[in-house]
């Protein structure tokens, strides 16, 4: 009597174990752990949904086009990670929550760019960006309340039409700069009040959102990337209170502690000796950094966090 053909789930289990075992000889423990877990979960996913060969090919095509669209000005893979909630899941797994007393982290987003111009404290970083003037100020401190002088703060945001400078082909740098805190940990700058906007949805990620019946909108926000010796890097946003998209952020990045009031001010004299002929906005946002801890980059590390986009 002929032996029965092995069941597909048994074959899949045997294959998965063999592929996982192929990484047993990896010299880096973390590399081995990550790759074996990746294989285990990917194979389990294939078995759970009964992935067809046509669906597999469609997925390969989707990922190929995602890579082809990625570049210095737009990182479609980060956008894909964002809309799948992977970016925020990674943030949650790596950064202390609000109960630790530090400013909460959120997603980097696809429009971070290395090499921003330096701005002096109190400068206007808006450049040619359109929008109502907005003055932003605050203090960077450690969890013990001590100020953090010399902290580097990277800043980037959209204009009043919801576009970043890199979305304008050939346009100059605008609403983007870095500055350093003063001896008391203080920072301040002028820019414009940010606007809600749709994430780029003219590529593969947009196709995914359309198929899912999801919207592409993000609430108005300003990006902060704060680094200082002895402290953990903080990647965060400040979200505008009252924005209609706070509850439906396409990338799941909103946290209650990061929702702050932008306060409208009357025309007249403003900070830094500025004279304003129309109403303007003010945002006060203090930042608390966590002490640095050990970070294992492993064999995947090719540069500073966020360098990809």
C-alpha positions in Angstrom: 0.0 0.0 0.0 1.5 3.3 -1.1 2.2 5.9 1.6 -0.1 8.8 1.7 1.3 12.2 0.5 2.4 14.3 3.4 -0.1 17.0 4.4 0.7 20.5 3.2 0.9 21.9 6.7 3.4 19.2 7.7 5.5 20.0 4.6 5.4 23.7 5.5 6.4 23.0 9.0 9.4 20.9 7.9 10.4 23.6 5.4 10.2 26.3 8.0 12.3 24.3 10.4 14.9 23.7 7.7 15.1 27.4 6.7 15.4 28.5 10.3 18.1 26.0 10.9 20.1 27.4 8.0 20.8 30.4 10.1 22.1 28.4 13.1 25.7 29.2 12.0 25.3 33.0 12.0 28.1 34.6 14.0 25.9 37.4 15.4 23.3 36.2 17.9 20.9 39.0 17.2 21.0 38.5 13.5 20.2 34.8 14.0 17.3 35.6 16.4 15.8 38.1 14.1 16.1 36.1 10.9 14.8 32.8 12.4 11.8 34.6 13.9 11.2 36.3 10.6 11.2 33.0 8.7 8.9 31.4 11.4 6.3 34.2 11.2 6.4 34.5 7.4 5.9 30.8 6.9 3.1 30.8 9.4 1.5 33.7 7.6 1.7 31.7 4.3 0.0 28.7 5.9 -2.6 30.7 7.7 -4.0 32.6 4.7 -3.2 29.8 2.2 -1.2 32.2 0.0 -1.6 31.5 -3.7 1.2 31.8 -6.2 -0.7 34.7 -7.9 -0.9 36.5 -4.6 2.8 35.9 -3.9 3.7 37.4 -7.4 1.4 40.4 -6.7 3.2 41.0 -3.4 6.6 40.8 -5.1 5.5 43.3 -7.7 4.1 45.6 -5.0 7.4 45.5 -3.0 9.4 46.0 -6.2 7.5 49.2 -7.1 7.7 50.4 -3.6 11.5 50.2 -3.8 11.6 51.8 -7.2 9.7 54.8 -5.9 12.0 55.3 -2.9 14.8 57.8 -3.0 16.4 60.7 -1.2 13.2 62.9 -1.3 10.6 60.2 -0.7 10.9 56.9 1.2 8.0 54.7 0.1 9.1 51.8 2.3 8.9 54.0 5.4 5.5 55.1 4.2 4.4 51.4 3.9 5.8 50.7 7.4 3.8 53.7 8.7 0.4 52.8 7.2 0.8 49.1 8.4 1.5 50.4 11.9 4.9 48.7 11.9 6.7 52.1 12.5 4.6 52.8 15.6 4.9 49.2 16.9 8.7 49.6 16.6 8.5 52.9 18.4 6.5 51.3 21.2 8.9 48.5 21.6 11.9 50.7 21.9 11.0 53.9 23.7 9.7 54.5 27.2 6.1 55.6 27.5 4.6 58.7 29.1 4.7 57.1 32.6 8.5 57.2 32.4 8.3 61.0 32.4 9.8 61.5 29.0 8.4 63.1 25.8 6.7 60.3 23.8 8.1 59.2 20.5 6.3 58.8 17.2 7.0 58.0 13.6 9.9 59.5 11.6 7.8 59.8 8.5 9.0 59.7 4.9 10.2 63.4 4.5 13.2 63.5 6.9 16.2 64.7 4.9 19.9 64.7 6.1 21.9 67.9 5.8 19.4 70.5 6.8 20.7 74.1 7.2 21.6 75.4 10.6 19.4 78.1 12.1 20.3 80.4 15.0 17.9 80.5 17.9 14.9 82.8 17.2 15.5 82.6 13.4 12.7 82.2 10.8 13.1 78.8 9.2 10.1 79.1 6.9 12.0 80.5 4.0 9.6 80.6 1.0 7.0 78.3 2.6 3.5 79.8 2.7 1.4 80.0 5.8 0.5 82.1 8.9 3.6 82.9 11.0 4.0 80.7 14.1 6.5 81.1 16.9 7.7 77.9 18.6 9.6 77.8 21.9 10.4 75.5 24.7 13.0 73.9 26.9 14.8 70.5 26.6 15.5 68.8 30.0 16.4 65.4 31.3 14.1 63.3 33.5 15.8 64.9 36.6 14.7 68.3 35.5 18.2 69.5 34.5 18.4 71.5 31.3 20.2 70.0 28.3 22.4 72.6 26.7 23.7 72.0 23.1 21.0 69.5 22.2 20.5 69.4 18.4 16.9 69.7 17.3 16.1 68.8 13.7 12.8 70.5 12.5 10.7 69.9 9.4 7.0 70.6 8.6 4.5 71.2 5.8 3.4 74.6 4.5 -0.2 75.8 4.6 -1.0 73.7 1.5 0.2 70.5 3.2 3.4 70.1 1.2 7.0 69.7 2.3 9.8 71.4 0.5 11.1 68.2 -1.1 7.7 67.7 -2.8 8.3 70.8 -4.9 10.6 69.8 -7.7 13.7 71.9 -7.7 12.4 74.1 -4.9 14.6 75.6 -2.1 14.9 74.3 1.4 11.9 75.6 3.4 10.3 74.8 6.8 13.4 72.7 7.5 16.5 73.4 9.7 18.4 72.3 12.7 19.4 74.4 15.8 21.0 73.9 19.2 19.6 74.6 22.6 21.1 77.4 24.7 22.8 77.1 28.1 19.5 76.8 29.8 18.3 74.1 27.4 16.0 76.6 25.6 15.1 76.7 21.9 12.9 79.0 19.8 12.2 79.7 16.2 9.7 81.2 13.8 8.0 79.1 11.1 4.5 78.8 9.8 1.4 77.1 11.3 1.4 73.6 9.8 -1.6 72.2 7.9 -3.2 68.7 7.7 -2.3 66.9 4.6 -2.6 63.6 2.8 0.4 61.3 2.8 1.6 60.6 -0.8 -1.0 58.2 -2.2 0.0 58.2 -5.9 2.2 55.1 -5.5 1.9 51.5 -4.2 1.0 52.7 -0.7 -1.8 54.7 -2.1 -3.1 51.6 -3.9 -3.1 49.7 -0.6 -5.1 52.5 1.1 -7.6 52.6 -1.7 -8.1 48.9 -1.7 -8.6 49.0 2.1 -11.1 51.9 2.0 -8.8 54.0 4.1 -8.1 57.7 3.9 -4.6 59.2 3.5 -4.9 62.2 5.8 -2.5 63.3 8.7 -3.4 65.9 11.3 -1.3 69.1 11.3 2.1 68.7 13.0 5.7 69.7 13.4 8.5 67.1 13.4 11.2 67.1 16.0 14.3 64.9 16.0 16.4 65.7 19.2 19.8 64.3 19.9 22.2 65.1 22.8 25.2 63.2 24.3 24.1 61.0 27.2 20.4 60.9 26.1 18.3 58.7 23.9 17.5 60.1 20.5 13.9 61.4 20.4 11.8 61.3 17.2 8.5 63.0 17.8 5.8 65.4 16.5 3.7 68.2 18.0 0.1 67.8 16.8 -2.3 70.8 16.6 -5.2 70.4 19.1 -8.6 70.5 17.5 -7.4 69.1 14.2 -10.2 67.0 12.6 -7.9 64.2 11.7 -6.4 63.5 15.1 -8.6 60.4 15.4 -7.9 59.0 12.0 -4.2 59.6 11.4 -3.2 57.4 8.4 0.0 56.3 10.1 -1.3 55.9 13.6 1.2 58.4 15.0 -1.0 60.5 17.3 -0.5 60.3 21.1 -2.5 62.4 23.5 0.5 63.8 25.2 1.7 65.2 21.9 -1.5 67.2 21.1 -0.8 70.8 22.0 -2.7 74.1 21.6 -1.5 76.5 18.9 -2.6 79.8 20.4 -3.7 82.6 18.1 -2.1 86.0 18.8 -3.2 89.5 17.7 -1.3 91.6 15.2 1.5 93.7 16.7 4.8 93.2 18.3 6.0 89.5 18.5 9.0 87.7 19.9 12.5 88.3 18.6 11.6 91.9 17.8 9.3 90.9 15.0 6.5 93.3 14.0 3.4 91.5 12.6 0.6 93.2 10.6 -1.7 90.2 10.9 -2.6 87.6 13.6 0.0 85.0 14.2 0.3 81.8 16.2 2.4 80.6 19.2 3.3 77.1 20.3 5.0 76.3 23.6 6.4 72.8 23.8 8.8 71.5 26.4 10.8 68.3 25.8 12.1 65.7 28.3 14.8 63.3 27.1 15.4 59.8 28.4 18.9 58.8 29.5 20.8 56.8 26.9 20.9 53.0 27.2 22.8 50.3 25.3 21.8 50.0 21.6 22.6 46.9 19.5 22.7 47.7 15.9 23.9 44.3 14.7 24.9 43.5 11.1 22.0 45.5 9.6 23.3 48.9 10.7 24.4 51.2 7.9 24.0 54.7 9.4 22.2 56.9 11.9 18.6 56.1 12.8 16.3 57.8 10.3 19.0 58.2 7.6 16.8 56.3 5.1 14.2 58.9 4.5 
